[in-house]
Amino acid sequence: MVDIEQFHREVCAFLHDTLGVQVGDIGPDTELITTGLLDSMSVVRLAAYLERRFQLVIPDLDIEVDHFNSISKISSYLEARLGS
Amino acid sequence: MLPLLLGALLLAPLYWLGVPVRFRRDVLALGSLVALGIYDVRLPPVLLGLSLLLFAAIRRSAASAIPRRRILLVSGLLGLLALFTWNKLAGPGVGLLPSQGGLVLVGVSYLVLKAAAVLIEASRGSLGNAQLRDLLAWIVFLPTYPSGPIEEFEHFRGQAPTAAAGRVGIGLERILFGLVKTLIFAHYLGVWADPILSAPETQGPGVLLLGLYAFTLRFYFDFAGYSDIAIGLAAVFGYEIQENFDNPLVRRNLVQLWQRWHMTLTRWLRRYLFLPVSRTIMRRGGERMDTLALVAAQLTTMTVCGLWHGLGWNFVIWGVLQGLGLVWVGIVARALGRHLPTPLVSWWRESRLGHALSIALTFNAFAVSTIFVVSEVDEALAYLGRLFAL
């Protein structure tokens, strides 16, 4: 299981340190892509980070708004992938 | 294409009153083929042949092991590339805007992207069981055939053309908006801008800049107007087609602009070019290659975007400029922002003046780059030389 609070801290740290995103107001359900906080390049970097962090392969097909638009969606996606 | 639009609208009542729901898709496919045949008698056999080839390739791919799928995919993509190149190079002249000609067969630039998408999805095993009648109806669908939007197969085949309340009325309204954009705004902007763009040596820098603004707006109104007409006509026949433009010229940076300009094309490019290229380099090169991978993928993607609009060095330069702009916004400006004083960054992001300035800068950057859409490289450089009084 992915600890959502710990995961939230980790992803926010990555968004801030690597992508330069202002993370002060980002909550678990803040929309990251549809609000423009993340663009295609940022999402690809985030996917690469998650692949390395969790030792899994994320198919190109899965890099979509449905899975990456908020930290809670990313967390749910990873739980499904890691649990399967 | 206006007579086809009028003919389609006149036949719409017969379609709704006389055709049972289960036959509507087939009747639309047949009607689209007849209409395209009236426009150009060569189109129906080409489209039927291509649909059959595509269907056979999808079926064969589904029944094959991965190495054979890849061979089928590469063969199919090379064939489509050859068709695209021939269509662009063998035409009677350059035609960029949807309302202009210049191609051997109209609609083939869009057709090639649609066909490539289903070939790639079939190769990935994500297409499911595709039926020939669905594929044919999607390929020849009259509203989107000439100039897009590049409707996805999955989105199209999941729909049943039933008369949803108000949809026909909304479709007619959308067609009207599209006609106003194309026949009035784009037309008169062209009337005003064309003499400036074709004889820039007689104009001063201010007029040259206004000429580029006018062409950029014309570019937008022509494309967006055609998309409105396509989406509206599809709605009149019971289909919801994916949106293509969302006020792209009033956005704060080039990333936001390109997320809302010709959205079905940028989605295609992101899915089938940017993601595979960037992620392949990242996986092979490791973490230290991440930034380089993104730069390489972005430049590759936007160069291909430029070449899709036209096969010439001016389009290559236009694409590279877009790619560099996206890299600037997505990588360089993000990195710079971390080293600037926080109050300055907050002012830029949150104040009305910062908002207005960023929109103006983005529009100007995009407008100036469009000189490479309308002119050959030497002419474009001369235009820019006069514009900046060099």
Interface residues (C-beta under 8 A of the other chain):
Chain A: L19 G20 V21 G36 D39 S40 M41 S42 V44 R45 A47 A48 R52 D60 L61 I63
Chain B: R124 S126 V255 Q256 Q259 R270 R271 F274 L275 P276 S278 R279 M282 E287 D290 L294 A297 Q298 L326 V329 G330 I331 R334 A335 G337 R338
